[in-house]
């Protein structure tokens, strides 16, 4: 449910600082209780009737000026009777703009979560000189209904923690640890669950250290010291330092619109000395009512869209747009991509508000969105139970048909006019596939589907089914299920699920009562009634272990079930970001048998990471050059991403030789910053022909970083450009060198593009053959030292790449995979 409050431009003389309100405000409230949120605006925003709730019978939204406080208004929101769940309101307010005397519109979204009762929790900051500490965190927590009790410890770092009673947690520091952090859950008599954080510092007024702090210029940063005896020795010059709720807690707030470096120093009379180097990053203010559009279409398809559908205002004219588009009026555009094109296209349109032009991007993603061939569509079920399969695709312009029927069961593809009535439930949904094994059959079965787009492109999908023998005859979940590890319910367990857990960590709901454990399948679970961050997926999907809490334990389900799937999966596509996520090898050259260490960095001064919550990415390295069993990934301590107040969960796996999948996610809120966050390490394979001699010439290891995505604290995902680099590899000089030694073909395995380069020979022609020797691609080039080949149209498997140069050629074997 969404409301829009809009108002007209007026002339005023009062000037206020930019971005008067946060872009997002999150509010928890009790059922049937009105809520008030203060906002600032140069002008009075009007009240609109509440048409978001059907049959509410009354206006539930109004705005009043706050008496005696200039430019301050109270948003009064009264939800309909008995409503619980999530809703949001977008408010247009006004602040000073570039033209003196003319207010400028900006927008804030208020997100309401309405529960049976209202529980408020606040972070605790504990200072203690003992190795073991008793903490009573409920002193600053409250509920509107009933008593609060600590229910579970959701995450702990720096030591061990245990619940002693309803209001007490005991914590013991690890040996050598100076700080600890505890996430805990509380619940009241109405079953409302919230979480909070306890930060524990080992008291030390003699501590001397230097630390770095990053933040953006629209927020404040907490600085936690090791003693309340520390006082300011050198004050900041571009902001303010103030005492927090505890005497060892300080809060730094930068000056309005300042970005750059600041510095503070704290000392004690006993010799304690803590320097704080502060970096304030610029966070641009979003004023536009124009919102970028994300559109998906199939190859050789067409696009019809209305850009006003997601814009916050539609009363201003479109005055300019990309010439490739056809404008039909009233925000409606049409576009047909070039024949056979696949990839991303970015167009623009401009709206004139009477004061300034507002530009929006139209991002059109063109792909057939067929089930990814790299995935093994193998499903496990038990006998006398059906299998339901759907396709996770951003488009609807496709159909499935049965190409090869199973030998030991039946399969049907549903359309809008039919359904599959089972003993326990009814399955519906266009293009839903239902496989039913023969009565009492157990063993293996298979069938083939043909996937076709509306433009006539077709692909064959093979489905394997393993039917296990069991006497289990109760119902299994078929609709609206929870799959352990698939926390975002996109159909597959992978590193992206780590990011979704991090986003929704600390939420609680209904405990699952039936955990079926004979095989990995959907679990029956009541909806929690609240959505994951920036998603319409119910929060219950994040609770893999079914205990009613999304916490640190749920990270384990991703590793335990990695790669499992319950749908057909299309390759995901998201908006491209300019912010870099990249890597830098610590060594410029390496010998066989040695460790290669690769530093991973996020953000830059030009494009810093703001409101960063997590990232996931893959490394592809020639499997002949990497000892996959030696691969490790670890986070550096005391970085902008990983500190005492904001620990990070990390995940890595090696799904196949030469491929490493990594994810990192904040545990307690987002971070701002830039720079190195962790390292990937592995041993260079030492059994390669020509790498054992003590005399060397230089070759190289080619490394690709691909499928890079990140998410901010508001659940907004973006992808980042692929990165390719190489490290010199010492090779045996006793062997005769050929053209093979000077031409590189990478990455291997390849996902979407194959890079071919040489620092000595010019490249003239490239041919790609499949494993049976059939020519699949052939391209001629003007002499060049570097080129790339698109391999997205090749099936997964082994190929041979023949590269011609100077009357000679070299052949490289590669593996094409799909994620």
Secondary structure, DSSP 4 states (H G I P E B T S, - for coil): -EEEE-----B------S--S-SEEEEEEETT--EEEEEE-SS-PPP----SSTT--S--EEEEEPTTSTTEEEEEE-PPTT--EEEEEEEEEEEE-SSTTBEEEEEEEEEEEEESS-EE---EEEEESSSEEEE-GGGG-EESSS--EEEEEEEEESEEEEEEETTEEEEEEPTT--EEEEEEEEE-TT--EEEEEEEEEE--TT-EEEEEEEEETTSEEEEE-S-TT-EEEE--SSEEEEE-SSTTEEEEEEPTT--EEEEEEEE-TTS-EEEEEEEEEP------S---EEEEE-TT-EEEEEGGGS-S--SS-EEEE-TTSEEEETTEEEEEPPTT--EEEEEEEEEE-SS-EEEEEEEEEE---PPPTTS--EEEEETT--EEE-EE-S---EEEEEEE--SSEEEEE--TT--EE-SS-EE--TT-EEEEEPTT--EEEEEEEEEEETTS-EEEEEEEEEEE-----S----SS-B-TT-TT-SSB-STHHHHHHHHHTT-B-PPP-----SSS--B-----S-BPTTSSSBGGGG-TT-SSB-SGGGHHHHHHTTT-BSSEEPPP---EESS-EEEEES-SEE-TTSEEEEEEEE--SSS-EEEEEEEEEEEEE-TTTEEEEEEEEEEPSSSSSS-SSS-EEEEEEEEETTEEEEEEEESSS-EEE-EEEEEEEEEEPS-STT-SSSSEEEEEEEEEEEEEEEEETT--EEEE--EEEEEEEEEETTSPP-GGGGEEEE-SSBSSEEEEEESSSPEEEEEEEETTS-EEEEEEEEEESEEEEE-TTSPSEEEEEEEEETTEEEEEEEEE---
